[in-house]
Amino acid sequence: MVTRPNPRGSRQRHLSSSTNGYSSALASLKTHVLSYLSDLEARLALLDFQSSVPKSPTDSESNETESAGQRSDHPDVQLRDLDLSVEDIGTFVRQGVELLQSIRADVCSYLPDDFDFGASTSHALRNRLLDFDVRSKFPDFGMPTMGQLRSRLSEISPTSPLSYIPTLKAHLSRLQIHLQNHPFSAPSNRTFPLPSISPPKVLSELFAILLEEDTEEAIEEDIKKARQEEETMHEQVKRALVKSQQGYRLIRFEDLPHKWRNNEFVHTGYRFIPAKSWPLLLGSIFQLHNETLNIHTHLVPMLSLISLAWPFLSNILPAPFASIDTTWAYGTFSHIPTLLPSNPTLDLLPSMFFTLSATCCLLSSVVWHLFAGCSDELYVESAACGDYVGIGWLIAASVQSVVYYGFNCQTTHLRVYTALCILTGLAGSIFPFQAWFNERRHKKWRIVFFLGLCFASILPLTHLSLAKGPLATLMFVPLDPVIPSCLSYLVGLVFYASHFPESHFPGMFDWGYSHTLWHIFIVIAVRSHYQGMGVLKMESRTFSCSSI
């Protein structure tokens, strides 16, 4: 078998063999993009000018005498021949210019100005550069404001100019979609041409080099894909709402829009309720669907925590409210079975922090699984982010309880490691709101992220082992029930990551599946850890306050 040479591979190896290779490609990319944008801006300005010129009698007579054959062969149809208002054309031009200027500002912000061109590594790229005075092609433009820079920096990672390349490619695709979807239609039913709006082929090749893609893949293909995604999402939502009868009936997995498809092994029982029908969405808590068990496995334990709220409230309420007699209420709720049994021997700070974090985690989970059946993407994504925030704070509180009792008599170390726990909680509150975090293809990275938060406990435990000895630390961290708590989290995580059992028996576990098991193990872990805090409390004076 004859193997064909791979031109991309050879170019890529050549490019990566020198530190100047990527700089050369970035320089060429920046030059061509700015030149292309400058040309587009000039054409849009001409289009806007032509639309504002009134039609003269001479033009009317000329148009009447021109034959249909002559009109169809003419390379450019005049704007005066089109049945469009000046406002239509002005809106089209204005939107195009805004997109164009935004891209130009980004390119100037993210791609460096100074490049070191190597003699050999950039020779092929230099040959592609046209021989012209680049500066003469660029009109004057204003620098972006600090607010604009912040908003753009939030979309990409500032680690290197290469991280901006996918964003630039996507923005150029958006610009092409706008230019190609103009409403201009000539009397001969031909689309009104905007000459040379397609980007030069060299841009496709440069993107291919910088993104390590096939050189045959052109920007036009990305434009087509982006347009299809943009058009089909609204259609998918409409079809799903029709299938669900505006949320009154359950639908199947294949009826869902693509962004709502999270588990292909669960085939039936999906809600799709518009947010405006919020009573229907709220009432679905008490209806049977494939999220019912996911909701109630955390809703019931969360409600049981109300019996622990009264002691905390009596300590944190302002003076006028603290004097209110709540004995009757505490006596009433104390008889309700609770996830975390009251333990008066625990110190208020770790006990309250853990209880509130557990409540936050369970509540955010309930909200997420409730809104998973909503047809409004904003609510779905916000609820998912809230769920991740709750998990982050539960991890932080779990680690902090061990830190609190382990360093009970070492105030400085206690403050340092408590601050570390708070930082992990804050990290769990920030990262979920990044655009990439909730995408299904990044599920493994979400798992790694939360495991990383758990591993924050290694640092204080290592400190304790060095200070007190490994054996003493192992005896302090009780095998029962703190270790079972960790094991419960790990076992639940295995179900969460593997989608077992529904991945092995698709469609057979639609009403209770791996995520339900994950919830159950979380509840077991929370209760086990809280019981373990009582053991930590009893051992803390002997362990933490003993001489080193």
N, C-alpha and C positions, 0 to 999 in steps of 0.2 A: 504494500500500500504506500502510495506516495503522499508524504505529508506536505501540505501547503505551508509556506512561510506565513507567519503572523506579523503583519506590518506594525500592528499596535504594540505587540510584545517587544519587538526590537526597538521601536521608538521609546517605549516606556523604560526599558532597561538602559537605553542611552540617556534618557532624561534623568533617571534616578541615579546614574553613576556619578553625577557631579552635584555639588551643593548649589550651583548656579542654575540647574536645569529648571526647577520649578519657578525660580525668579524670572527666568526668561519667558516661560509660558505665561506667567501672571502679567508680565509687562506687555506681551503681545495681546493678551486678552483684554487688558485695560484699554490699550490703544484702539483696538477694533471696536470694542463696545462703545466707547465714547464717540468715535467717529460715526458709528451706526446710529447712535442716539441723536447726534448733531444733524445727520442727514434726515432722519425722521422728523425732527422738530422743524426743520426748514420746509419740508413737504406739508406738514400740518399747518404751518403758518400760511403757506401759499393757498392751501385749501380753504382756510378761514377767510383769506383775502378775496378769493374768487367768489365765495358765497355772499360776501357783502357788497359786491359790485352789482348795481341794478341792471336789469335787462333792457337794452336800448332798442328802439324801433329797427335800427339797422340789423341787429342780431336776429330779430323776429323774422325780417324779410329773408335774411340769409338762411335761417332754419327752414322756412317754408319752401325755398327753392332747392334745398338739399334733398336728394333722393334717399329712399330707404336703404338702397344698396350702398351708397356712399357713406351713410351714417354708420352702418354696421361694420364697414371696413376701416373706419377712422379709429386710430389707436386709442384716443382719449375722448370720452364722452364729456361734454361740457356740463358743469354744474347747473347751468341755466336750463338744460334739458330735463332736469330731474324735478319731480314733484315733491320737493322738500322745503321746509321753512328754514329761514336763517337760524332760528333757535335750535332746530334739530342738528344742523351742522355745527353750530357753535358749541352745543353740549358735547357732541362727539369729539370735537377738537380739544375742548377744555379738559375732558376726562383723560384723553390720550396724553396731553402735555403734562398733566399732574402725575400720571404714572411714570412718564419719561423722566421728569425732573427728580422724582423720588429715587428712581434707579440710578440716575447720574450721581446724586448726592451720596448714595450708598457706595457706589464704585469708588468715588473719591475718598470716602471715609475708611473703607475696609481694605482696599488694595493699596499697597505702599507705593510711594512715589519714586523711591530710589531702588534701582535694580542693578545687579552686577551681571552683565552679559558675558558669558564665557565664549571663548573663541570657537570651541568645537561643539559644545553641548547645545548651543542655541542657533547654530548655523541654519538648520532647516526652518526654524521659526522666523528668523530674520528674512529669509527669502520670501516669506508670505506677506511681509509688511509692504504696503504700497509706498511708492516714492512720492510723498507729498509732505507739505508743511503741516504737521498735525495741529499746531496751535491756531493756524488760520481757519481750521474747520470748527473750532470750539467757540461757541458764543460765551459771553460773560454770564455767570450764574452765581447766585448767592450761596454761602456756606450754610449747612443745616444748623438749626438752633440746638441748644443742649437738650431740650425736651425731645426733639426728633431723634437725636443721637441715643438717648436713653431707651426710647421705644424700639429703635432698631437693634440696639445691643441686647435687648431682652429676647430677640428672636434667634440670635445666633451666638455661638460661643466665640469669645474674643481670643482664643488661644493662638490662632494663626490665620493668615489670609485664606488659606485653603479651606477653612471651615465655612467661609462665606460663599464659596463657589456654588454649592447646591442651592442656596438661597437666591443668588444672582440668576441662576438658570431658571428657577421657578418664577422669578419676577419678570424675566424676559418672556416667558411663556404667557403670563398674564397680559403683558402688553400686546403680544401677538393675537391673543384671543380677542382683545378689545378692537384691534385694528381690522381683524378679519370678520368680525361680527357687526360691521357697520350696516346701516339700513339703506344704503344707497342702491337704487335700482333704476337703470336707465329705461327710457320708453321702449327699447327693443328687448326688455326683460333680461338684459345683461347686467351683471354686477358691475357697479362703477369701480374702476381700477384705481388703486393707490400704488403707483409704480414703485418697485423696489422696496416694498415693506418687509420682505423676507430677509432675515439676517444672513450675512455672508456665510458660505460653507466653512470658512476657516474657524468661525466660532464653534461650530459643531465639533471640529477636530480638536480645538483647544479644550473644550469641555470634556471630550473623550479622554484626552491625555491627563488632565488634572483630576478627573473623577475615576480614571482607570476603567472606562467603558469601551465598548466596541466603537471604532471610528465610523462605522456605517450608520450608527444611530444618530439621527439628525434632530435638531431642535423642533422641527415640525411635528415629529412623532410625539414629543412631550406635550406640544400644544394640543394635539388631537386628544391625547389621554386626559390632560387637564380639563379640556372642554367637556369631554364625555363625563368625567367625574362630577363636574359642576352642574351639568344638565341633568344627569341621572339621579343625583341625590334628592333633589326636590321631587322628581317623579317617583322615586322609591318610597319616599315618605307619604306621598299622596296615595299610592297604591296600597301601602300598608294600612293607612287609615280607612280606606275603603274596605279592605279585607276584614279589619277589626270592627267595622261598623262604628267608627269614631270612638273606639275603646270599649264597646259593649260586648265584644266576643273575643275569645282567645284565638291566636293565629299560630302558624307553624314557623319553624326556623327560616325556611326559604322565603317566607313572606316578609321578613324583616329587611329594612335597609342594611346595607353592608356595615355601616358603622355601629349598628346595634347587635351584630352577630359576634358573640363572645365565646360560645361553646357549641360547636357544631354537633356534639354528641347528644345534646338535649334537643329533641325534635319538635316537641309540642308544648302547649301551655303558656305561650308568650302573651303578655299584655302589650298594648300599644295605644296609650291613652293620651290625648292632648292635654297640655298643662291647664288650658282654660276650663277643662272639665275636672278641676281639682277635687270636688266631692267624690267623683267616681274613682279617681286615683287613690284618695285617702280610704275610701270604702273597700278598696281591693285588699287591704290588710286582712280582712275577714272573709275573703273569697279564696277559692281553691285555684291555684295556678302554680307554675314551676318555681316561683319565688316565695310561696307561702311558708314553707318550712325554714327557708333562709331568714325570713323576717322574724318568725316567732322563736326560733332558737336563740335569738339575741334580745328580742323584745321582752319576753317573759323574765329572763334573768335580770335585765335592766330594771324592770318595774319592781323586782324584788329588792333592789337596793334602796328603796325608799325608806325602809326601816332603819337604815344606817344614816340617813340624812339628818335626822333630828338631833343627835348629839353634836354633829358638826355645825348645824345652824345655830345652836345655842352658844357656840363659842365664837362665831364670826358675825352674828347679827349685831347691829348698833344697839347702844344702851336702851333706848325706848322700847325696842322690840325684844331684846334679850330678857326683859322682865316679864314678858307674857308667859303665862303658865301653859306649857305644852305637854304636861305630864299625861293628860288624857290621850293626846295624839300619839305620843311615843308608846304608851301602853297598848294602844289599838294596833299600831303598825308592827310592834315588836313581835306579835304573834304570827305575822305572815312569814312563811318560809322564805329565806333569803339566800342569794348566791354567796354572800360574804357574811358569815355569822359574826355578830358583834363581839369584839374582844376588848374589854376596857383596859387591859394591861398594855396595849400598844400605845406608843407615843402618838400624839395627835398629828404631827407633820407628815411622817411617812404613811400613816394610815389614811389620812384625808387625801393626800396626793395620789395614792394608789387607787383609792375608792373612786375619786372623781375621774381619774384617767380611765379606769375600767368602765365607768358609766359613759364617759365621752366616746370610748371605742365602741361600746355596744350600741349607743344611740346613733352614732354616725353610720354604723353598719346597717341598722334598721332603715335609716333615711336613704342610704344608697340602694338597698334592695327594693325599697318602695318606688324610688324614681327610676329604677332600671326599666320599668314598664311605661315610662313617659315618652311621648313622641317628640319632645322638644330637646334638641341636642344640648343646649346650654345647661338645662337643669340636670340632665344625665351626667355630663362631665363634671359639673360642680359637686354633685352628690358623690361621685367617685373620688374626687379629690378629698372631700371631707372624710370619707372612709379611710383613706390612707393616712390622713392627719391623726385620726383616732388611734390607728395602729402604732404610729410613731410615738405618741404620748404614753400609751400603755407600756411599750418597751422601755421608755425613759423612766417611768415610775417604778417598773420592776427592778431595774438596775439600781435606782436611787435608794430603794428600801434596803438592799444589801449594803450599799455604801453607808447609809445612815447608821446602821447597827454595827457595821464592821469598823467604822472610824468614830464611834460614839464619843470617845474620850480624846480624840485628836482633831481639834476644831479646824485647824488650817487645812489638813488633808480632806476633812469632811466638806469644807466649802469648795475646795478645788474640784473634787469629784462630783459634787452636786451640780456645780456649774457645768461640768462636762455632760451630765445627764440632761440638763436643761438645753444645752446646745444640740444634743442629739434629737431632743423633742422638737426644737426649732427647725432643724434640718428636715425632720419628717413633716413639718408644716409648710416648708418652702418648695422642696423638690416636686411634690405631687402636682403643683400648679404650673410646672413646665410643660410645654405643649407635647413633648415626646413621651412624657412619663406614663400616660394612661393608654398609649397605643398597645394593642394586643401583641404586636411583634416584639415589644420590649418587656414582656412579662417576666422573662428570666432576669432582666436587669432590675426590675422591681423587687424580685425575690432577693437578689444579691444586695440591693440597697438596704432592705430591712434586716437581713442577716448581718450586714455591716453595723447597723445600729445595735444589734444584740451583742456583737463582738466588742462594743465599747466597754462592756463589763470586764473584759479580759485585763484591761489596764489596772483598775483598782484591785482585782483579785490577785494579779501578779504582785502588786505592791504589798498586799496582805501576806502573801506567801513568802516574800523576801523578808518581811518584818517579823512575822510570827512563826514562820516555818510552814512548809507545805502540809504536813500532817495536821497541825493545829488549825490551819485554814480549812482543810477538808472536813475536820470535825465540826467547825463552826458553821459552815454552809451545810445544812442538814441534808442527809440523803433522803429523808422523808420529812416533808413532802416537796421541798424545793426542786430536787432532781426530777421527781415525777412531773412537776410543772414544766420543766424544760423538755422532757421527753414528750409530753402532750403537745407542746408547740411543734416539735420536730415531726411527730407522726402526722399531725394535722397538715403540716406543710407538704409532706409527701403526697397526701391526697389532693391538696390544692394544686400542686405542680403537675401531677401525673394525670389528673382528671379521671382517676379510678373511682368507681367501677364503670362509669358511663362510657369511657373510652374503649372498654372491652365489650360492652353490651349496649351499643348505640340505640337510643330510643326506649330502652327498658327501665331507665331510672330518671324519667323526666320530672317526677314530682319530689324526688329526694336524691341528691347526687353528691359528688365529691365536695362541693362547696358547703353543703349541709353538714357533712362530716367534719370539715374544717372548722365550722362554727362550734360544733359540739366539743371538739378538742380544745378550742380556745376557752370555752366556759370552764372546762375541767382544769385547764392550766391556770386560769385566773383564781379559781377557788383554792387550788393546791398552793399557789404562791402566797396567797393571803394567810393560809394556815401556817405556812412556813415562816412567815413574819413573826408569828408568836414564838416559835422556837428561836429565831434570831434574837428576839427581845430578851428571852431568858438567858441566853448565852453571851449577850453583848457585854455586860459588866465584867464578866470573867475574861472574855477574849480581848475586847478592845482596850480595857483599862489595865490589863496586866503589863508588867514591865517588859520592855523589849529585850 
